[in-house]
Amino acid sequence: MPDNTQSTLSLPPGPEAPFTVNTDQATFDIIPEWLDTYGHIVKVYSDTRDKSGYLVNDPDMIRHILIKNPANYIKGPGFERVKMLLGNGIIVSDGAFWRRQRRMIQPAFGKRSIAKLCEQVQQCNQELLNEWRLKAENNETFDLTYETNKLSLQVILRVIFSEDVDYLVKLHGSDPFEFLTEDTTRDLQVVLKFRSLIKLFQNLINWRREHQPERHDFLDFFMSAVDKESNETMLDKELIDELMTAIIAGHETSAITLNWSWYFLANHSTVEDKALSEIDAAIEQQPASFEQLINLKYIKQVVSEALRLYPPVWLFSRTSIEDDQIGKYDIPAGTDIFFSPYYMHRHSEYWENPETFDPERFNVENSKQQRNQIYIPFSSGPRRCIGDFFAIVESQLHFGMMLPEFKMKVVDSPSLELEPFINLRVKEGIRVILSKR
Ligand code: HEM
C-alpha cells in the first residue's frame, strides 16, 4: 500500500530548499526572511538531520508546547556541544531523571537560599568596585564586555563553591577557570579543558565529606539534597554534572545581561537618572540588604528590557515524542521545534516600536497588559530557567553598588556586531570609560 500519511497531514508553509537550523549566523540571518514570507510558523527540511523542523513564533503555539503539553517534548537539537560540556546535567537531561534532578535542585534557587548567597555576590562586586575606582581615577578606557564576563564567572563560582574557590585554585596550582573568560570559543579544546575539572571537583567533594566545613553554597546544597519522592541523593557523577551545568548556564548569560544593561544605561540619561534615584531612595548604606535589593524594581525593568532586546539565549529547541497539533497544523512525532526569543521580542505585531529601548514596557501597569509568551528570555513552563530569580538579583546587586559610584560612557562607538552562537554575544567588546559621581 502506498504511504500517504504525509499527504493527509496539515503542515505549515516554508521554504523548498533544505536548511539546517542551528545556533549560527546563517540561521540568525535567515529567520526574519522566513517570518516575513511564511508567517508565525515555518516548516523547513534539514538534509543533514533528514527531517523537518518548525520555527514557531506564535505565543499560543509556544504556550501549547512549553506549558500545556511539555511532557510530549524533549530537548531538541543544538545541544550537542553543550552535552559534551555538561554530561547529563539538568539543562540537557530529559524524562524521569530530569524531573528528579529539578526537584532536588529547585530549592537551592528559591528566595531563602539566594538571600544567603548574597554576601558572596557582594564580595565579588566589592572587588570589582575597587578595580573600577582605579580605572576611573586613571581615566582608563577598558573592555566592559570582558569585565562583566570576569565578574559573572567569579559570581557563579563563589555561589557554587564559596571560599573553596581558593582551595580549587590551590589544588590546581593556578586558576583552573581562567580559560572560561580567556577562550570563549567553547570548541573541542575548551570542552576537554572543562571536562578535566571533574577530578578537581571530585577532590573538593571528598575533602568536604571528610572535613564537614560549614558552607552556604550550591555545592553544599546539592551534596545534601534528598529527593522527596525517591529518598535518593545524587551520585558524585550526577552532582559534578550539575556543578558544570550551573557554571556554564549561569556565567555567560548573566555577563551578557550586565553588558547590555550597562550599555543602555550609559546611553539613556533619563533612564540612568531614574535608576539612580531609585537606588538613592532604597539603599541608605552599603552593603544593601537582600530585601532592599529585590525591591529595586526599576533596575529590574531596565534589565528586563535589555533581555528583551538582547536575550542571551536567542534560539532554543525541542523535539516532539508523539504526534501533536498546534493551531491547524500537525506535528508528527520526531519534529524539531525551534523558538527564537530574539525575534519574538522584536516582532512588530507583539511590541510597539520594538527596536526602541524602553524600560516602561515592564512597569506594573504595562506588564499586566503584556500578552503571555511574547517575552521568553528565560523560556517558559516546567523547563523555564531555574536561575531566573538569581540572575535578576545578581543584576540588582551589581547596579545597586556600582551605579551610585560610577558614570559610564561608551567610547568610539563600537560596531555592536553580534555573534549568534549558543549565546548571543557581541563580536567586539564594548569599550567604555568611567567617571566618579
Ligand atoms: C540572564 C541570565 C540567564 C538567561 C537569559 C537564562 C536563560 C535560560 C533559558 C532560555 C533556559 C531554558 C532553555 C530551554 O528551555 O531549552 C535556561 C535554563 C536553565 N538555566 Fe538559565 N539563564 C540565565 C541565568 C541562569 C543562571 C544564573 C543559572 C544558574 C545559576 C541558570 C541555570 C539554568 C539551568 C540549570 C537551566 C535548565 C533548567 C531545566 O531544564 O530544568 N541560568 N536558562
Residues whose N, C-alpha, C, O or C-beta is under 5 A from the ligand:
A	BS01	HEM	I90 I91 R102 A246 A249 G250 T253 S254 T257 P312 V313 F316 S317 I376 P377 F378 S379 P382 R383 R384 C385 I386 G387 F390 A391
